[in-house]
């Protein structure tokens, strides 16, 4: 497996997850806590990192099985 590709895809989905987390924080801004945006961004980034790594690892494993 290509570790560089897995890391790149993980970082890209991490950024997307952080942006989605910030978007959700803006939608749910009923409470005026300033830390809420940071918490949503961190959770979104962590979720994106895990999903991106898993997705790319599975894609590469399937590609290796075809060869």
C-alpha positions as MATLAB code, in Angstrom:
seq = 'XXXXXXXXXXXXXXXXXXXXXXXXXXXXXXXXXXXXXXXXXXXXXXXXXXXXXXXXXXXXXXXXXXX';
ca = [
       0.000    0.000    0.000;
       1.104    3.527   -0.692;
       1.354    5.251    2.697;
       1.826    8.701    1.149;
      -1.479    8.430   -0.677;
      -3.263    7.259    2.470;
      -1.854   10.169    4.487;
      -2.772   12.688    1.770;
      -6.354   11.438    1.522;
      -6.632   11.408    5.308;
      -5.494   15.019    5.580;
      -7.835   16.161    2.807;
     -10.874   14.513    4.385;
      -9.717   15.857    7.743;
      -9.955   19.392    6.339;
     -13.374   18.671    4.852;
     -14.537   17.247    8.185;
     -13.303   20.326   10.034;
     -15.198   22.583    7.630;
     -18.354   20.517    8.076;
     -17.894   20.709   11.841;
     -17.629   24.486   11.684;
     -20.724   24.588    9.512;
     -22.650   22.544   12.050;
     -21.424   24.827   14.832;
     -22.786   27.839   12.941;
     -26.137   26.126   12.465;
     -26.331   25.198   16.165;
     -25.222   28.498   17.631;
     -28.082   28.696   20.096;
     -25.572   28.681   22.918;
     -23.066   31.499   22.949;
     -20.125   29.381   24.027;
     -17.027   30.253   22.031;
     -15.459   26.829   22.572;
     -18.327   25.114   20.774;
     -16.894   25.943   17.326;
     -13.530   24.464   18.272;
     -15.130   21.291   19.618;
     -17.216   20.765   16.491;
     -14.173   21.378   14.269;
     -12.044   18.892   16.206;
     -14.714   16.203   16.104;
     -15.278   16.786   12.396;
     -11.544   16.674   11.689;
     -11.061   13.450   13.646;
     -13.995   11.827   11.884;
     -12.697   12.944    8.504;
      -9.233   11.635    9.277;
     -10.546    8.186   10.172;
     -12.951    7.983    7.240;
     -10.331    9.182    4.755;
      -7.696    6.710    5.910;
     -10.132    3.800    5.891;
     -11.558    4.682    2.493;
      -8.163    5.014    0.821;
      -6.804    1.857    2.444;
      -9.807   -0.108    1.196;
      -9.477    1.412   -2.275;
      -5.806    0.466   -2.462;
      -6.468   -3.037   -1.152;
      -9.079   -3.577   -3.859;
      -6.661   -2.246   -6.476;
      -3.955   -4.657   -5.280;
      -6.317   -7.614   -5.472;
      -7.046   -6.836   -9.125;
      -3.367   -6.950  -10.041;
];
